[in-house]
Structure formats: C-alpha cells, structure tokens
Amino acid sequence: MSDSSREGLLAVSGSLLGLSTIAVSLRFWARKRHEVGLMADDYFAALGLISYIGASICVFVGVHNKTLGYSSHDFTPEQVAAIGKEDNQDQIALDVTSSTTLACVKLSALFFYRRIFCSGGKRPVFGPVIWTTIVTVILWLFVFQFLTGFQCGTHFSALWDGTYLQYCTLSFPVLYGLVISDFILDVWIILLPIPSILRLNTTLKRKLSIIGVFLFALVGLAASIVRMVQYIKIELGGPDYLLYTDHERLVTEAFFYTMLEAGIALIAVNLPSLRVFSASLHTGEILRSVRSLIELAFLRSSSDIAQQDAEAGHTNSAIELRKPASFSTRPSEGSNTQ
C-alpha cells in the first residue's frame, strides 16, 4: 500500500473521514453539554466536515470508476479516451471539495483565535490581523474555485475532448499557485497565536503544552509540503517529466496528500476546543474557563491586582469584587470568601 495506490488512497480517505467525523461530533457535543452557543468557528468546522465528506465520495467514486488509484499502463488509449470525461469531472469535483475543506478549516481556526484572544476588546492589534487573514482566506477560496472552473476558459469540454493543450493553459499554473499559497497560509495561521501564548503568565511547560495542541496541525502541514514538492518537481522537470512519468499514479499521489492534509487539519482544528471543554464546568463559565486555562498575557493575574490594591489602600471587599475580572483558575474562590 503506497501513496500512489488505490489501497493507500482509500485507507487515508476512509480513516480520516471517520476520525474527523468523530472530532467534529465531539466538538458539538461539548457545546451542547455545557449549554454554550454555537459560534462561527463551530459552523466552519461543520462545513469543513461536509465538504470533506464530499471529497471522500469523489475518491470512492474515482476508485470505483478506475479513474483514481490505477496506472496509465492498466488501460489502452481507447479506454483512456472513453473514461476521459468521467475522470476529469471527478477530479474537478475533488479539487473543489478539498479546497473548500481546507478553507473552512482555516476559517474555523481563525474564528477560534478571535473567540479566545480577542474577547472583551483586548489585543487591538491582534484583532485586525485576524480579520485581515479571514478576508484573505475567503478571497483565496473564491479565486481558486473560479480558476478551477474556468481553467480552460469557456471551453469546458476541452478537458476531455482532445483540445486540452489548446485551451487549458491555466490548469497547471492554477494548481501550482493553489498548493504554494495553501502552504503559506497554513504556516501563517499556525504561527499566528504563538506570540500570544508565549506571553502567558504561566510556566514554560504549560506554554509548550498549549502550543503542542495547536501544532498538531503540523502533520497536515507536512502533507501540504509533500504535495507542493510534487508540483515543483513537475514545474522544474518540464514536458519531459510528464512524458516519462505515470500520469495516473501522479494524480493519485497528489490527491492522496490532499486528502491527508485536509483530514488531519480538520481533526486538529477541533482539538483545542475538545481540550478546553472536556472539564466539568458550570453553565455560563465556559469562556472564563478558556481564558483561565490558557492564562492570557493581556489579562492581569489576581495576585497582581491584589498587590496593586493593597498598595493603594483598598479594602479587602474591593479586592474581592475585582477578582472575577482576572478569570482565576478557581472560579469558586470568590464565593468562598464571601
């Protein structure tokens, strides 16, 4: 079983489809259990799962129709011509659904950052950066969806009627631009919360633990790198590379890493929510517990506030009234002191 075989493609698509379904389901179960309203990050995670299901169906159909997972040498030229239309339509559908999954995962991560790091009007610089990245991802999705559909201009049948070289001059540049821009966006989004986490008022061990949850997405990033390298090899190899390469195996390999990246990313984007919401919490305390758990740097600790109030000569009751604003890791502390 390899990355260019039908067994490998079916294995990675089927297993990650199951795992991502479980991850998204647990996310919504956690929200319902703690009576927390759904927000944009949850909806985009659900949309990502729906589009990944669509991509997986395209894979299963492609393998069934022998347009994915087979070698070019398994068919005669006549057979290749006969399944050409079916083959290209399935591949376009797979391109559209997989890129939609990747965009939804990126948007879910970005809106999750807003939920955690931009609440209460804090971090005036980080907020606009998040919104700029969100707009960039949305434009990225629409631009490449449009280019995928019109890679041959208005000559849609050129993909399978023998006029591909004449009309489909944008096909490879579109795919090449897609994989490179996808990689750049992934790196940017993964690194985006790290400066805020490193400024947390907590131990280095805990900081690294929090970063580790976010960096699980690096597994998907590795698949993105491999996919990008494949297209770079084609670009550098020129016509001779495609001439002496098994084209069908090459296509299968590209979609293998596409499904691997999308599936891992879809699972990873749910992990921070599952980690945060797995503990038993009182209704209405979810967001305070999130901020308490990761002890955001822009929130002053209760001990700092107590010290400042003591120096100013405030009473103990005044100190107790201000403690909830620090989102202490022991929410019941205030009630015990009253």
Backbone hydrogen bonds in HBPLUS format (Angstrom, degrees):
<---DONOR---> <-ACCEPTOR-->    atom                        ^
c    i                          cat <-CA-CA->   ^        H-A-AA   ^      H-
h    n   atom  resd res      DA  || num        DHA   H-A  angle D-A-AA Bond
n    s   type  num  typ     dist DA aas  dist angle  dist       angle   num
A0005-SER N   A0002-SER O   3.29 MM   3  5.29 168.4  2.31 108.5 109.4     1
A0009-LEU N   A0005-SER O   3.09 MM   4  6.32 162.7  2.12 148.7 153.4     2
A0010-LEU N   A0006-ARG O   2.89 MM   4  5.98 161.9  1.92 148.3 153.2     3
A0011-ALA N   A0007-GLU O   2.89 MM   4  5.98 154.5  1.96 144.2 151.9     4
A0012-VAL N   A0008-GLY O   3.01 MM   4  6.18 169.9  2.02 152.9 154.6     5
A0013-SER N   A0009-LEU O   3.09 MM   4  6.08 160.1  2.13 143.3 149.4     6
A0014-GLY N   A0010-LEU O   2.86 MM   4  5.79 165.2  1.88 146.5 151.6     7
A0015-SER N   A0011-ALA O   3.01 MM   4  5.91 166.2  2.03 146.4 150.9     8
A0016-LEU N   A0012-VAL O   3.17 MM   4  5.93 159.9  2.21 135.7 141.9     9
A0017-LEU N   A0013-SER O   2.97 MM   4  5.90 141.2  2.12 137.1 147.9    10
A0018-GLY N   A0014-GLY O   3.14 MM   4  6.37 158.2  2.19 145.7 150.1    11
A0019-LEU N   A0015-SER O   3.01 MM   4  6.28 165.5  2.04 150.9 154.8    12
A0020-SER N   A0016-LEU O   2.87 MM   4  5.79 161.1  1.91 141.4 147.2    13
A0021-THR N   A0017-LEU O   3.06 MM   4  6.10 149.9  2.16 139.5 147.6    14
A0022-ILE N   A0018-GLY O   3.08 MM   4  6.34 155.3  2.15 145.8 152.2    15
A0023-ALA N   A0019-LEU O   2.93 MM   4  6.19 160.0  1.98 148.7 154.2    16
A0024-VAL N   A0020-SER O   2.98 MM   4  6.14 169.7  1.99 151.2 153.1    17
A0025-SER N   A0021-THR O   2.99 MM   4  6.01 156.8  2.05 143.2 150.5    18
A0026-LEU N   A0022-ILE O   2.90 MM   4  6.08 156.9  1.96 151.3 157.0    19
A0027-ARG N   A0023-ALA O   3.07 MM   4  6.30 147.4  2.18 141.7 150.7    20
A0028-PHE N   A0024-VAL O   3.14 MM   4  6.48 158.5  2.19 150.9 154.5    21
A0029-TRP N   A0025-SER O   2.87 MM   4  6.09 150.5  1.96 145.4 155.0    22
A0030-ALA N   A0026-LEU O   2.88 MM   4  6.02 154.2  1.94 146.5 152.1    23
A0031-ARG N   A0027-ARG O   3.13 MM   4  6.45 154.0  2.20 142.8 149.7    24
A0032-LYS N   A0028-PHE O   2.99 MM   4  6.21 162.2  2.02 148.2 152.6    25
A0033-ARG N   A0029-TRP O   2.83 MM   4  5.95 159.9  1.87 149.5 155.7    26
A0034-HIS N   A0030-ALA O   3.16 MM   4  6.25 157.3  2.21 145.6 150.0    27
A0036-VAL N   A0031-ARG O   2.89 MM   5  4.99 170.3  1.90 149.9 151.8    28
A0035-GLU N   A0032-LYS O   3.14 MM   3  4.86 161.7  2.17 100.1 105.2    29
A0042-ASP N   A0039-MET O   3.00 MM   3  5.50 128.4  2.27 111.4 124.2    30
A0043-TYR N   A0039-MET O   3.19 MM   4  6.57 158.9  2.23 153.7 159.9    31
A0044-PHE N   A0040-ALA O   2.99 MM   4  6.20 161.8  2.02 156.3 160.6    32
A0045-ALA N   A0041-ASP O   3.14 MM   4  6.22 144.7  2.27 133.7 142.9    33
A0046-ALA N   A0042-ASP O   3.04 MM   4  6.36 152.5  2.12 147.1 154.2    34
A0047-LEU N   A0043-TYR O   2.90 MM   4  6.22 157.1  1.95 148.3 154.9    35
A0048-GLY N   A0044-PHE O   2.85 MM   4  5.97 149.9  1.94 140.8 149.2    36
A0049-LEU N   A0045-ALA O   3.04 MM   4  6.33 148.9  2.14 141.0 148.7    37
A0050-ILE N   A0046-ALA O   2.99 MM   4  6.32 160.0  2.03 150.6 155.6    38
A0051-SER N   A0047-LEU O   2.99 MM   4  6.22 163.9  2.01 150.8 154.6    39
A0052-TYR N   A0048-GLY O   2.92 MM   4  6.08 143.8  2.05 140.0 150.7    40
A0053-ILE N   A0049-LEU O   2.87 MM   4  6.14 149.3  1.96 149.8 158.0    41
A0054-GLY N   A0050-ILE O   3.05 MM   4  6.40 153.5  2.12 142.8 150.0    42
A0055-ALA N   A0051-SER O   2.89 MM   4  6.21 151.7  1.97 143.0 150.5    43
A0056-SER N   A0052-TYR O   2.87 MM   4  6.09 156.7  1.93 146.7 152.9    44
A0057-ILE N   A0053-ILE O   2.94 MM   4  6.22 153.2  2.01 148.5 155.7    45
A0058-CYS N   A0054-GLY O   3.06 MM   4  6.36 153.0  2.13 144.1 151.3    46
A0059-VAL N   A0055-ALA O   3.01 MM   4  6.38 148.6  2.11 144.6 153.3    47
A0060-PHE N   A0056-SER O   2.92 MM   4  6.24 163.7  1.94 154.4 157.7    48
A0061-VAL N   A0057-ILE O   2.87 MM   4  6.05 161.9  1.90 153.3 158.4    49
A0062-GLY N   A0058-CYS O   2.84 MM   4  5.93 156.7  1.90 143.2 150.4    50
A0063-VAL N   A0059-VAL O   2.93 MM   4  6.17 159.1  1.97 154.5 159.1    51
A0064-HIS N   A0060-PHE O   2.96 MM   4  6.11 157.0  2.01 142.4 149.5    52
A0065-ASN N   A0061-VAL O   2.84 MM   4  6.07 153.1  1.91 150.4 157.6    53
A0067-THR N   A0062-GLY O   2.77 MM   5  4.98 155.0  1.83 157.1 156.4    54
A0068-LEU N   A0062-GLY O   3.19 MM   6  5.07 134.6  2.41 114.6 109.1    55
A0066-LYS N   A0063-VAL O   3.11 MM   3  4.85 153.9  2.18  97.2 104.7    56
A0074-ASP N   A0071-SER O   3.05 MM   3  5.38 163.6  2.08 109.6 114.6    57
A0079-GLN N   A0076-THR O   2.99 MM   3  5.16 118.2  2.38 102.2 117.3    58
A0080-VAL N   A0076-THR O   2.98 MM   4  6.30 158.4  2.03 158.4 165.0    59
A0081-ALA N   A0077-PRO O   3.03 MM   4  6.20 156.6  2.09 143.0 148.9    60
A0082-ALA N   A0078-GLU O   2.99 MM   4  6.20 145.9  2.11 139.9 149.5    61
A0083-ILE N   A0079-GLN O   3.13 MM   4  6.40 148.6  2.23 148.3 154.3    62
A0084-GLY N   A0081-ALA O   3.36 MM   3  5.01 159.0  2.41  95.2 100.9    63
A0087-ASP N   A0083-ILE O   2.81 MM   4  5.87 159.7  1.85 156.5 163.1    64
A0088-ASN N   A0084-GLY O   3.03 MM   4  6.20 169.7  2.04 154.6 155.8    65
A0089-GLN N   A0085-LYS O   3.04 MM   4  6.15 161.4  2.08 151.6 157.0    66
A0090-ASP N   A0086-GLU O   3.08 MM   4  6.18 158.3  2.13 145.7 151.4    67
A0091-GLN N   A0087-ASP O   3.05 MM   4  6.28 155.3  2.11 146.6 153.8    68
A0092-ILE N   A0088-ASN O   2.94 MM   4  6.12 155.0  2.00 147.5 153.6    69
A0093-ALA N   A0089-GLN O   3.05 MM   4  6.24 161.5  2.09 145.7 150.7    70
A0094-LEU N   A0090-ASP O   2.93 MM   4  6.14 150.1  2.02 143.7 152.4    71
A0095-ASP N   A0091-GLN O   2.86 MM   4  6.09 151.0  1.94 143.6 151.6    72
A0096-VAL N   A0092-ILE O   2.94 MM   4  6.19 161.7  1.97 152.7 156.9    73
A0097-THR N   A0093-ALA O   3.00 MM   4  6.15 171.1  2.00 150.9 153.3    74
A0098-SER N   A0094-LEU O   2.97 MM   4  5.88 159.5  2.02 143.7 150.0    75
A0099-SER N   A0095-ASP O   3.06 MM   4  6.06 161.0  2.10 143.7 149.2    76
A0100-THR N   A0096-VAL O   3.05 MM   4  6.15 146.6  2.16 140.5 150.1    77
A0101-THR N   A0097-THR O   3.00 MM   4  6.22 151.5  2.08 142.0 149.2    78
A0102-LEU N   A0098-SER O   3.03 MM   4  6.34 162.0  2.07 149.3 153.2    79
A0103-ALA N   A0099-SER O   2.99 MM   4  6.17 156.1  2.05 143.4 149.7    80
A0104-CYS N   A0100-THR O   2.93 MM   4  6.10 162.2  1.96 151.2 156.0    81
A0105-VAL N   A0101-THR O   2.96 MM   4  6.17 156.0  2.02 152.7 159.1    82
A0106-LYS N   A0102-LEU O   3.10 MM   4  6.30 160.1  2.14 144.5 149.7    83
A0107-LEU N   A0103-ALA O   2.94 MM   4  6.20 160.8  1.98 151.5 156.7    84
A0108-SER N   A0104-CYS O   2.85 MM   4  5.99 153.4  1.92 145.6 153.1    85
A0109-ALA N   A0105-VAL O   3.02 MM   4  6.25 159.4  2.06 150.5 155.2    86
A0110-LEU N   A0106-LYS O   3.00 MM   4  6.26 158.6  2.05 148.3 154.4    87
A0111-PHE N   A0107-LEU O   2.95 MM   4  6.11 163.1  1.98 151.5 155.5    88
A0112-PHE N   A0108-SER O   2.98 MM   4  6.10 140.6  2.14 138.8 149.8    89
A0113-TYR N   A0109-ALA O   2.98 MM   4  6.31 149.4  2.07 145.6 153.5    90
A0114-ARG N   A0110-LEU O   3.09 MM   4  6.47 152.3  2.17 142.4 149.7    91
A0115-ARG N   A0111-PHE O   2.98 MM   4  6.21 151.7  2.06 139.6 147.1    92
A0116-ILE N   A0112-PHE O   3.10 MM   4  6.37 151.5  2.19 148.3 154.6    93
A0117-PHE N   A0113-TYR O   2.70 MM   4  5.61 160.6  1.74 160.2 165.0    94
A0118-CYS N   A0114-ARG O   3.19 MM   4  4.83 147.8  2.30 118.4 125.4    95
A0127-GLY N   A0123-ARG O   3.22 MM   4  6.42 158.2  2.27 161.5 165.8    96
A0129-VAL N   A0125-VAL O   3.37 MM   4  6.59 156.2  2.43 147.1 153.9    97
A0130-ILE N   A0126-PHE O   2.98 MM   4  6.22 154.9  2.05 151.3 157.7    98
A0131-TRP N   A0127-GLY O   3.02 MM   4  6.35 163.8  2.05 156.8 160.9    99
A0132-THR N   A0128-PRO O   2.88 MM   4  6.00 157.1  1.93 146.5 152.8   100
A0133-THR N   A0129-VAL O   3.01 MM   4  6.21 155.5  2.08 144.7 151.1   101
A0134-ILE N   A0130-ILE O   2.89 MM   4  6.18 152.9  1.96 150.1 158.3   102
A0135-VAL N   A0131-TRP O   3.00 MM   4  6.24 165.1  2.03 151.9 154.6   103
A0136-THR N   A0132-THR O   2.99 MM   4  6.19 153.2  2.06 142.3 150.3   104
A0137-VAL N   A0133-THR O   2.94 MM   4  6.19 157.4  1.99 151.0 155.8   105
A0138-ILE N   A0134-ILE O   3.04 MM   4  6.32 161.1  2.08 152.0 156.9   106
A0139-LEU N   A0135-VAL O   2.97 MM   4  6.18 164.9  1.99 151.7 155.8   107
A0140-TRP N   A0136-THR O   2.83 MM   4  5.98 153.4  1.90 145.5 154.0   108
A0141-LEU N   A0137-VAL O   2.94 MM   4  6.21 155.7  2.00 149.1 154.2   109
A0142-PHE N   A0138-ILE O   3.09 MM   4  6.39 171.0  2.10 155.4 156.4   110
A0143-VAL N   A0139-LEU O   2.89 MM   4  5.94 165.6  1.91 154.9 159.3   111
A0144-PHE N   A0140-TRP O   3.17 MM   4  6.23 169.1  2.18 147.1 150.1   112
A0145-GLN N   A0141-LEU O   2.92 MM   4  6.00 147.5  2.02 149.2 159.0   113
A0146-PHE N   A0142-PHE O   2.98 MM   4  6.04 160.3  2.02 144.8 150.0   114
A0147-LEU N   A0143-VAL O   2.94 MM   4  6.19 162.7  1.97 147.9 153.0   115
A0148-THR N   A0144-PHE O   2.93 MM   4  5.87 147.5  2.04 133.5 142.0   116
A0149-GLY N   A0145-GLN O   3.13 MM   4  6.35 157.0  2.18 144.7 150.0   117
A0150-PHE N   A0146-PHE O   2.98 MM   4  6.20 144.1  2.11 147.0 157.6   118
A0153-GLY N   A0150-PHE O   3.00 MM   3  4.70 156.2  2.06 109.6 107.9   119
A0155-HIS N   A0152-CYS O   3.16 MM   3  5.54 153.9  2.23 131.4 131.4   120
A0158-ALA N   A0155-HIS O   3.04 MM   3  5.54 160.4  2.08 114.6 120.8   121
A0160-TRP N   A0157-SER O   3.06 MM   3  5.83 160.1  2.10 119.7 124.8   122
A0161-ASP N   A0157-SER O   2.94 MM   4  5.88 134.3  2.15 153.7 167.1   123
A0166-GLN N   A0163-THR O   3.12 MM   3  5.31 130.3  2.38 100.5 114.0   124
A0167-TYR N   A0163-THR O   3.14 MM   4  6.40 158.7  2.19 160.8 165.2   125
A0168-CYS N   A0164-TYR O   2.79 MM   4  5.19 155.9  1.84 148.7 156.3   126
A0174-VAL N   A0170-LEU O   2.90 MM   4  5.88 156.5  1.96 159.1 165.0   127
A0175-LEU N   A0171-SER O   3.17 MM   4  6.47 165.9  2.20 151.5 154.6   128
A0176-TYR N   A0172-PHE O   2.80 MM   4  5.89 163.8  1.83 160.2 165.5   129
A0177-GLY N   A0173-PRO O   2.87 MM   4  5.93 160.2  1.91 142.7 148.0   130
A0178-LEU N   A0174-VAL O   2.85 MM   4  6.01 149.3  1.95 145.6 155.0   131
A0179-VAL N   A0175-LEU O   3.09 MM   4  6.30 168.5  2.10 155.1 154.8   132
A0180-ILE N   A0176-TYR O   3.30 MM   4  6.41 161.7  2.33 145.9 151.0   133
A0181-SER N   A0177-GLY O   2.98 MM   4  5.94 165.9  2.00 146.9 151.5   134
A0182-ASP N   A0178-LEU O   2.90 MM   4  5.91 151.1  1.99 145.4 154.2   135
A0183-PHE N   A0179-VAL O   3.12 MM   4  6.22 154.8  2.19 137.3 143.1   136
A0184-ILE N   A0180-ILE O   3.06 MM   4  6.37 160.9  2.10 150.5 155.4   137
A0185-LEU N   A0181-SER O   2.98 MM   4  6.13 164.4  2.00 150.0 153.9   138
A0186-ASP N   A0182-ASP O   2.97 MM   4  6.13 156.6  2.02 146.5 153.3   139
A0187-VAL N   A0183-PHE O   3.04 MM   4  6.29 164.4  2.06 154.0 157.0   140
A0188-TRP N   A0184-ILE O   3.06 MM   4  6.27 165.5  2.08 150.3 154.3   141
A0189-ILE N   A0185-LEU O   2.91 MM   4  6.09 165.3  1.94 154.7 158.2   142
A0190-ILE N   A0186-ASP O   2.95 MM   4  6.07 158.9  2.00 152.1 157.8   143
A0191-LEU N   A0187-VAL O   3.06 MM   4  6.18 158.3  2.11 149.2 154.7   144
A0192-LEU N   A0188-TRP O   3.01 MM   4  5.94 130.0  2.27 140.3 153.2   145
A0194-ILE N   A0191-LEU O   3.18 MM   3  5.51 144.3  2.31 111.2 121.5   146
A0197-ILE N   A0193-PRO O   3.04 MM   4  6.31 155.3  2.10 153.9 161.7   147
A0198-LEU N   A0194-ILE O   2.88 MM   4  6.08 158.6  1.93 159.9 165.3   148
A0199-ARG N   A0196-SER O   3.27 MM   3  5.29 140.1  2.44  95.4 106.2   149
A0200-LEU N   A0197-ILE O   3.07 MM   3  5.32 160.6  2.11 113.9 115.8   150
A0207-LYS N   A0203-THR O   3.02 MM   4  6.34 156.5  2.08 149.7 156.8   151
A0208-LEU N   A0204-LEU O   2.93 MM   4  6.17 163.9  1.96 154.0 157.4   152
A0209-SER N   A0205-LYS O   3.02 MM   4  6.21 145.3  2.14 137.8 147.7   153
A0210-ILE N   A0206-ARG O   2.96 MM   4  6.25 155.7  2.02 150.3 155.4   154
A0211-ILE N   A0207-LYS O   2.90 MM   4  6.19 164.4  1.92 153.8 158.4   155
A0212-GLY N   A0208-LEU O   2.86 MM   4  5.94 149.4  1.95 140.6 149.2   156
A0213-VAL N   A0210-ILE O   3.19 MM   3  5.41 129.4  2.46 100.1 111.9   157
A0215-LEU N   A0211-ILE O   2.84 MM   4  6.05 152.5  1.92 153.2 162.4   158
A0217-ALA N   A0214-PHE O   3.45 MM   3  6.44 170.7  2.46 119.9 121.7   159
A0218-LEU N   A0215-LEU O   2.89 MM   3  5.39 165.4  1.91 114.2 118.8   160
A0219-VAL N   A0216-PHE O   3.20 MM   3  6.13 167.5  2.21 123.5 125.5   161
A0220-GLY N   A0217-ALA O   3.05 MM   3  5.31 119.6  2.43 103.2 116.6   162
A0221-LEU N   A0217-ALA O   2.99 MM   4  6.34 146.7  2.10 142.2 152.8   163
A0222-ALA N   A0218-LEU O   2.85 MM   4  6.09 143.9  1.98 142.5 150.3   164
A0223-ALA N   A0219-VAL O   3.34 MM   4  6.74 150.2  2.43 140.7 147.3   165
A0224-SER N   A0220-GLY O   3.01 MM   4  6.34 147.8  2.11 142.2 151.7   166
A0225-ILE N   A0221-LEU O   2.90 MM   4  6.25 146.1  2.02 146.5 155.6   167
A0226-VAL N   A0222-ALA O   3.04 MM   4  6.37 159.8  2.08 149.1 153.5   168
A0227-ARG N   A0223-ALA O   2.98 MM   4  6.20 162.6  2.01 149.3 154.0   169
A0228-MET N   A0224-SER O   2.95 MM   4  6.10 155.7  2.01 143.1 150.1   170
A0229-VAL N   A0225-ILE O   2.83 MM   4  6.08 154.1  1.90 150.8 158.2   171
A0230-GLN N   A0226-VAL O   3.09 MM   4  6.38 148.6  2.19 145.6 153.1   172
A0231-TYR N   A0227-ARG O   3.36 MM   4  6.75 155.4  2.42 146.6 151.4   173
A0232-ILE N   A0228-MET O   2.96 MM   4  6.26 150.7  2.04 148.7 157.9   174
A0233-LYS N   A0229-VAL O   2.88 MM   4  6.08 155.7  1.94 150.1 156.1   175
A0234-ILE N   A0230-GLN O   3.11 MM   4  6.42 149.9  2.20 140.7 148.7   176
A0235-GLU N   A0231-TYR O   2.92 MM   4  6.15 159.2  1.97 145.6 151.2   177
A0236-LEU N   A0232-ILE O   2.85 MM   4  6.06 164.1  1.87 154.3 158.1   178
A0237-GLY N   A0233-LYS O   2.80 MM   4  5.78 143.4  1.94 138.8 149.6   179
A0238-GLY N   A0234-ILE O   3.04 MM   4  6.11 137.7  2.23 143.7 151.8   180
A0241-TYR N   A0238-GLY O   3.13 MM   3  5.67 137.1  2.32 112.0 122.0   181
A0243-LEU N   A0239-PRO O   3.00 MM   4  6.16 146.8  2.11 146.6 157.1   182
A0244-TYR N   A0240-ASP O   3.11 MM   4  6.27 150.0  2.20 148.3 152.1   183
A0245-THR N   A0242-LEU O   3.47 MM   3  5.01 169.2  2.48  95.7  98.1   184
A0250-LEU N   A0246-ASP O   3.01 MM   4  6.23 152.4  2.09 151.4 160.0   185
A0251-VAL N   A0247-HIS O   2.98 MM   4  6.29 154.2  2.05 151.2 157.3   186
A0252-THR N   A0248-GLU O   3.04 MM   4  6.24 162.0  2.07 146.5 151.4   187
A0253-GLU N   A0249-ARG O   2.90 MM   4  6.09 159.4  1.94 148.1 153.7   188
A0254-ALA N   A0250-LEU O   3.02 MM   4  6.26 155.7  2.08 145.4 151.5   189
A0255-PHE N   A0251-VAL O   3.05 MM   4  6.34 160.8  2.08 152.6 157.0   190
A0256-PHE N   A0252-THR O   2.85 MM   4  6.05 142.1  2.00 145.8 157.4   191
A0257-TYR N   A0253-GLU O   3.24 MM   4  6.54 162.1  2.28 152.1 153.2   192
A0258-THR N   A0254-ALA O   3.05 MM   4  6.26 140.1  2.21 137.5 149.5   193
A0259-MET N   A0255-PHE O   2.93 MM   4  6.04 165.1  1.96 148.6 150.8   194
A0260-LEU N   A0256-PHE O   2.96 MM   4  6.17 150.1  2.05 142.3 151.7   195
A0261-GLU N   A0257-TYR O   2.93 MM   4  5.93 164.2  1.96 138.9 143.3   196
A0262-ALA N   A0258-THR O   3.00 MM   4  6.15 172.0  2.01 151.1 153.7   197
A0263-GLY N   A0259-MET O   2.94 MM   4  5.87 161.2  1.98 141.9 147.7   198
A0264-ILE N   A0260-LEU O   3.02 MM   4  6.06 170.5  2.03 151.4 154.4   199
A0265-ALA N   A0261-GLU O   2.95 MM   4  6.00 163.7  1.98 150.7 156.0   200
A0266-LEU N   A0262-ALA O   2.96 MM   4  6.05 151.2  2.05 142.5 150.2   201
A0267-ILE N   A0263-GLY O   3.08 MM   4  6.35 149.6  2.18 145.5 153.1   202
A0268-ALA N   A0264-ILE O   2.85 MM   4  6.05 167.4  1.86 155.5 159.3   203
A0269-VAL N   A0265-ALA O   2.99 MM   4  6.07 153.8  2.06 148.5 153.6   204
A0270-ASN N   A0267-ILE O   3.13 MM   3  5.64 151.1  2.22 110.8 119.2   205
A0271-LEU N   A0268-ALA O   3.15 MM   3  5.31 145.7  2.27 103.9 113.5   206
A0274-LEU N   A0270-ASN O   3.09 MM   4  6.32 158.8  2.13 154.7 161.3   207
A0275-ARG N   A0271-LEU O   2.88 MM   4  6.04 157.0  1.93 158.7 164.7   208
A0276-VAL N   A0272-PRO O   3.00 MM   4  6.12 159.6  2.04 145.8 151.1   209
A0277-PHE N   A0273-SER O   2.91 MM   4  5.94 165.7  1.93 151.2 155.3   210
A0285-GLU N   A0282-HIS O   3.12 MM   3  5.70 157.6  2.17 142.5 141.0   211
A0289-SER N   A0285-GLU O   2.90 MM   4  6.00 148.1  2.00 147.6 156.7   212
A0289-SER N   A0286-ILE O   3.05 MM   3  5.14 118.1  2.45  96.3 111.8   213
A0290-VAL N   A0286-ILE O   2.88 MM   4  6.24 147.4  1.99 150.4 160.5   214
A0291-ARG N   A0287-LEU O   3.07 MM   4  6.35 167.5  2.09 151.5 152.9   215
A0292-SER N   A0288-ARG O   2.86 MM   4  6.00 149.6  1.95 138.7 148.5   216
A0293-LEU N   A0289-SER O   2.69 MM   4  5.78 154.5  1.75 145.2 152.0   217
A0294-ILE N   A0290-VAL O   3.19 MM   4  6.48 165.6  2.21 156.2 157.2   218
A0295-GLU N   A0291-ARG O   2.80 MM   4  5.56 116.3  2.21 133.9 149.7   219
A0299-LEU N   A0296-LEU O   3.07 MM   3  5.60 163.3  2.10 115.3 120.6   220
A0305-ILE N   A0301-SER O   3.22 MM   4  6.57 159.4  2.27 148.9 154.3   221
A0306-ALA N   A0302-SER O   2.90 MM   4  6.06 157.7  1.95 144.8 151.2   222
A0307-GLN N   A0303-SER O   3.02 MM   4  6.18 154.5  2.09 142.4 148.8   223
A0308-GLN N   A0304-ASP O   3.01 MM   4  6.26 161.9  2.04 149.7 154.1   224
A0309-ASP N   A0305-ILE O   2.90 MM   4  6.10 161.3  1.93 153.0 158.3   225
A0310-ALA N   A0306-ALA O   2.92 MM   4  6.04 150.5  2.01 143.3 151.7   226
A0311-GLU N   A0307-GLN O   3.03 MM   4  6.30 156.2  2.09 147.8 153.4   227
A0312-ALA N   A0308-GLN O   3.09 MM   4  6.31 144.4  2.22 141.4 151.0   228
A0314-HIS N   A0309-ASP O   2.91 MM   5  5.26 162.9  1.94 157.1 153.6   229
A0313-GLY N   A0310-ALA O   3.10 MM   3  5.05 151.5  2.19  98.0 106.8   230
A0319-ILE N   A0315-THR O   3.23 MM   4  6.59 150.0  2.33 143.5 151.6   231
A0320-GLU N   A0316-ASN O   2.99 MM   4  6.28 157.3  2.05 148.7 154.2   232
A0321-LEU N   A0317-SER O   3.06 MM   4  6.30 149.5  2.15 143.4 151.1   233
A0322-ARG N   A0319-ILE O   3.11 MM   3  5.29 134.2  2.32  99.6 111.9   234
A0323-LYS N   A0319-ILE O   3.19 MM   4  6.40 126.9  2.49 144.3 157.9   235
A0323-LYS N   A0320-GLU O   3.35 MM   3  5.29 143.3  2.49  95.4 105.2   236
A0325-ALA N   A0322-ARG O   3.17 MM   3  5.76 140.2  2.33 114.2 124.0   237
A0326-SER N   A0323-LYS O   2.88 MM   3  5.53 161.1  1.92 123.5 129.6   238
A0327-PHE N   A0324-PRO O   3.03 MM   3  5.32 163.8  2.05 111.8 117.0   239
A0333-GLU N   A0330-ARG O   3.01 MM   3  5.62 169.8  2.02 127.1 129.4   240
A0336-ASN N   A0332-SER O   3.16 MM   4  6.40 147.7  2.27 149.8 158.8   241
A0337-THR N   A0333-GLU O   3.23 MM   4  6.49 141.0  2.39 145.1 154.2   242
